[in-house]
């Protein structure tokens, strides 16, 4: 990776939940304009990495820098204001608010997100109208409460809310979880379109085929450490890694699991 193009840098982070030692010295770079996928079995530390970066579970040791600025110790709302957006696991939309209210949150005066407000004004930035063009199903649901939506519709809102923040970097935690196969394909198309528009994505994903079809670079995590780092193409030559750490038994290449790198 070209260090000069690094947008996010994580160096030797150690994160705990109480006495439970979860992330054990992880380091990684996320280059600008790429999709970096984090893969691994349940409980290996994928979501904890996202939470460590976004200030929800700060690391006890190590460095997290975004465009050279340290994120360690900053509250999540401040991290959002400087150019990161989160699509959390389980969607986490506000179910007592309408779809419209959920989508308007990043540009509200309460959020204080200058990048979102500027992006909404400038040509090319994500606006409510552009998000509704991306997710036309939401047009007829704007006044519905979040609790009245299907799982797929809630994910549309969660992704749309992140886009309206006009972030440089989007952290996406299991965006395909619980979705129909057709909408999983749509999520993949959205991520590739986001990349083409200049967004950088750090993706945590259990759907191996989806992750490897969109990612430029892959890290596999096991017990809080990376056990593989490379391109999807490089993963083709290591079926033992797929077998041991992802449970893809007997795969001779990525083509065997429906992935064309």
C-alpha positions as CSV (number, residue, x, y, z in Angstrom):
1,X,0.0,0.0,0.0
2,X,1.1,3.5,-0.8
3,X,1.6,5.2,2.7
4,X,1.2,8.6,1.2
5,X,-2.4,7.7,0.3
6,X,-3.3,6.4,3.7
7,X,-6.5,7.8,5.1
8,X,-6.8,5.8,8.3
9,X,-3.8,4.4,10.2
10,X,-4.2,1.9,13.1
11,X,-1.0,1.1,15.0
12,X,-0.6,-1.6,17.6
13,X,-4.0,-1.2,19.3
14,X,-4.9,-3.2,22.4
15,X,-8.6,-3.1,23.3
16,X,-10.4,-4.7,26.3
17,X,-13.9,-5.3,27.5
18,X,-13.3,-5.2,31.2
19,X,-10.7,-7.9,31.8
20,X,-11.3,-9.6,28.5
21,X,-8.3,-8.9,26.1
22,X,-9.9,-8.7,22.7
23,X,-7.6,-6.8,20.2
24,X,-4.0,-7.9,20.8
25,X,-1.8,-5.5,18.9
26,X,-3.6,-4.9,15.6
27,X,-2.0,-2.6,12.9
28,X,-3.5,-1.7,9.5
29,X,-3.8,1.1,6.9
30,X,-6.8,2.0,5.0
31,X,-5.8,3.7,1.7
32,X,-7.9,6.6,0.3
33,X,-10.5,5.5,-2.2
34,X,-10.4,1.8,-1.5
35,X,-12.5,-0.8,0.2
36,X,-10.7,-2.8,3.0
37,X,-12.5,-5.8,4.3
38,X,-12.2,-7.4,7.8
39,X,-13.1,-11.0,7.8
40,X,-13.2,-13.7,10.5
41,X,-15.4,-15.9,12.6
42,X,-17.8,-14.6,15.2
43,X,-16.2,-13.3,18.4
44,X,-12.7,-12.8,16.9
45,X,-12.7,-9.0,17.3
46,X,-14.1,-7.6,14.1
47,X,-16.8,-5.3,15.6
48,X,-14.4,-4.4,18.4
49,X,-12.0,-3.0,15.8
50,X,-14.8,-0.8,14.4
51,X,-15.8,0.3,17.9
52,X,-12.1,1.1,18.8
53,X,-11.7,3.3,15.7
54,X,-15.0,5.1,16.3
55,X,-14.4,5.8,19.9
56,X,-17.1,3.6,21.3
57,X,-14.6,1.2,22.9
58,X,-11.4,3.1,23.0
59,X,-8.1,1.1,22.9
60,X,-6.1,1.1,26.1
61,X,-2.9,1.2,24.1
62,X,-1.9,2.1,20.5
63,X,-2.6,4.8,17.9
64,X,-5.6,5.5,15.6
65,X,-5.0,8.4,13.2
66,X,-7.3,9.8,10.5
67,X,-5.5,12.0,8.0
68,X,-2.7,12.4,10.5
69,X,-5.1,13.4,13.4
70,X,-5.3,11.2,16.4
71,X,-8.8,9.8,17.1
72,X,-7.8,8.2,20.5
73,X,-9.7,9.9,23.3
74,X,-12.1,11.7,21.0
75,X,-15.9,11.1,21.7
76,X,-17.8,9.4,18.8
77,X,-19.7,12.6,17.9
78,X,-16.5,14.5,17.3
79,X,-15.1,11.6,15.2
80,X,-18.2,11.8,13.1
81,X,-17.8,15.5,12.7
82,X,-14.3,15.3,11.2
83,X,-15.3,13.0,8.4
84,X,-16.1,9.4,9.5
85,X,-19.5,7.8,9.3
86,X,-20.7,4.5,10.8
87,X,-23.2,2.0,9.5
88,X,-23.4,-0.1,12.7
89,X,-24.2,-3.8,13.1
90,X,-27.9,-4.2,13.6
91,X,-28.7,-0.9,11.8
92,X,-29.3,1.0,15.0
93,X,-31.7,3.5,13.4
94,X,-33.9,5.6,15.7
95,X,-37.2,3.6,15.6
96,X,-39.2,6.3,17.4
97,X,-38.2,8.8,14.6
98,X,-39.6,8.8,11.1
99,X,-37.5,7.8,8.1
100,X,-37.2,11.4,7.1
101,X,-36.0,12.4,10.6
102,X,-33.4,9.6,10.7
103,X,-32.0,10.7,7.3
104,X,-31.9,14.4,8.3
105,X,-29.9,13.7,11.5
106,X,-26.4,14.2,10.0
107,X,-27.3,17.6,8.6
108,X,-29.2,18.9,11.6
109,X,-27.8,21.8,13.6
110,X,-27.7,19.4,16.6
111,X,-25.2,17.2,14.9
112,X,-22.9,20.1,14.1
113,X,-21.4,18.1,11.2
114,X,-19.9,20.8,9.0
115,X,-18.7,18.3,6.4
116,X,-22.3,17.0,6.0
117,X,-23.8,20.4,5.8
118,X,-21.2,21.6,3.3
119,X,-21.6,18.4,1.2
120,X,-25.3,18.8,1.1
121,X,-24.9,22.3,-0.4
122,X,-22.0,21.6,-2.8
123,X,-22.5,20.1,-6.2
124,X,-21.7,16.4,-6.1
125,X,-22.4,15.9,-2.3
126,X,-25.0,13.5,-1.0
127,X,-28.3,15.2,-0.4
128,X,-31.6,13.7,0.8
129,X,-32.8,13.7,-2.8
130,X,-29.8,11.8,-4.0
131,X,-30.2,9.2,-1.3
132,X,-33.9,8.8,-2.2
133,X,-32.8,8.3,-5.8
134,X,-30.5,5.5,-4.6
135,X,-33.2,4.0,-2.4
136,X,-36.5,4.9,-4.2
137,X,-38.4,2.5,-1.9
138,X,-37.9,5.0,0.9
139,X,-39.7,7.8,-0.9
140,X,-43.1,6.3,0.1
141,X,-41.9,5.6,3.6
142,X,-40.6,9.0,4.7
143,X,-43.3,9.5,7.3
144,X,-43.2,6.0,8.6
145,X,-41.5,5.3,11.9
146,X,-38.3,3.3,12.0
147,X,-40.2,0.5,13.8
148,X,-42.5,0.1,10.8
149,X,-39.8,-0.8,8.3
150,X,-38.5,-4.2,7.2
151,X,-34.9,-5.2,7.9
152,X,-33.9,-4.3,4.4
153,X,-35.6,-0.9,4.6
154,X,-33.9,-0.2,7.9
155,X,-30.5,-1.0,6.3
156,X,-31.3,1.4,3.5
157,X,-32.0,4.1,6.1
158,X,-28.7,3.3,8.0
159,X,-26.6,3.5,4.8
160,X,-28.5,6.6,3.6
161,X,-27.9,8.3,6.9
162,X,-24.2,7.6,6.6
163,X,-24.1,8.9,3.0
164,X,-25.9,12.2,3.9
165,X,-23.0,12.8,6.4
166,X,-20.8,13.1,3.2
167,X,-17.9,11.2,4.9
168,X,-14.5,10.5,3.4
169,X,-14.5,7.2,5.4
170,X,-17.4,4.9,6.0
171,X,-17.2,2.1,8.6
172,X,-19.7,-0.6,7.7
173,X,-20.3,-3.4,10.2
174,X,-22.1,-6.4,8.8
175,X,-24.2,-4.5,6.3
176,X,-25.6,-7.7,4.7
177,X,-26.7,-9.2,8.0
178,X,-30.3,-10.6,7.8
179,X,-30.9,-9.3,4.3
180,X,-32.4,-11.2,1.3
181,X,-29.9,-12.4,-1.4
182,X,-31.3,-9.7,-3.8
183,X,-30.7,-6.9,-1.4
184,X,-27.2,-8.2,-0.5
185,X,-26.3,-7.8,-4.2
186,X,-27.7,-4.2,-4.0
187,X,-25.5,-3.5,-1.0
188,X,-22.5,-4.6,-3.0
189,X,-23.5,-2.4,-5.9
190,X,-23.9,0.5,-3.5
191,X,-20.4,0.0,-2.0
192,X,-18.8,-0.1,-5.4
193,X,-20.7,3.1,-6.4
194,X,-19.6,4.7,-3.2
195,X,-16.0,3.9,-4.0
196,X,-16.3,5.3,-7.5
197,X,-17.6,8.5,-6.0
198,X,-14.5,8.8,-3.8
199,X,-15.6,7.3,-0.5
200,X,-13.3,5.0,1.4
201,X,-14.9,2.0,3.1
202,X,-13.7,-0.2,6.0
203,X,-16.0,-3.2,5.8
204,X,-16.7,-5.9,8.4
205,X,-18.6,-8.7,6.8
206,X,-19.6,-12.3,7.4
207,X,-20.7,-12.8,3.8
208,X,-17.5,-13.9,2.2
209,X,-18.6,-13.7,-1.4
210,X,-19.9,-10.2,-0.9
211,X,-16.8,-8.9,0.9
212,X,-14.3,-10.4,-1.6
213,X,-16.2,-9.2,-4.6
214,X,-15.9,-5.6,-3.6
215,X,-12.7,-5.4,-1.5
216,X,-9.4,-4.1,-2.7
217,X,-7.6,-5.6,0.3
218,X,-8.5,-8.1,3.0
219,X,-7.5,-8.8,6.6
220,X,-8.6,-11.9,8.4
221,X,-8.7,-11.7,12.2
222,X,-8.6,-14.5,14.7
223,X,-8.4,-14.1,18.4
224,X,-7.7,-10.4,18.2
225,X,-4.8,-10.7,15.7
226,X,-4.5,-10.6,11.9
227,X,-3.7,-14.0,10.5
228,X,-3.9,-13.0,6.8
229,X,-3.4,-9.6,5.0
230,X,-3.5,-9.4,1.3
231,X,-5.6,-8.9,-1.8
232,X,-8.5,-11.2,-2.7
233,X,-6.4,-12.6,-5.5
234,X,-3.6,-13.5,-3.0
235,X,-6.2,-15.3,-0.9
236,X,-6.8,-17.6,-3.8
237,X,-3.4,-19.3,-3.2
238,X,-4.2,-20.0,0.5
239,X,-7.2,-22.3,0.8
240,X,-5.9,-23.5,4.1
241,X,-6.5,-19.9,5.5
242,X,-10.1,-20.0,4.2
243,X,-10.6,-23.4,5.7
244,X,-9.1,-22.8,9.1
245,X,-10.2,-19.2,9.8
246,X,-13.4,-18.8,7.8
247,X,-14.8,-22.4,7.6
248,X,-14.7,-22.6,3.8
249,X,-13.7,-26.3,3.7
250,X,-12.1,-27.7,0.6
251,X,-12.1,-24.4,-1.4
252,X,-9.5,-24.7,-4.2
253,X,-10.0,-21.1,-5.2
254,X,-12.3,-18.1,-4.6
255,X,-14.2,-19.2,-7.6
256,X,-15.4,-22.2,-5.6
257,X,-17.3,-19.9,-3.2
258,X,-18.8,-17.8,-6.0
259,X,-16.2,-15.0,-5.8
260,X,-14.5,-13.6,-8.9
261,X,-11.6,-11.5,-7.7
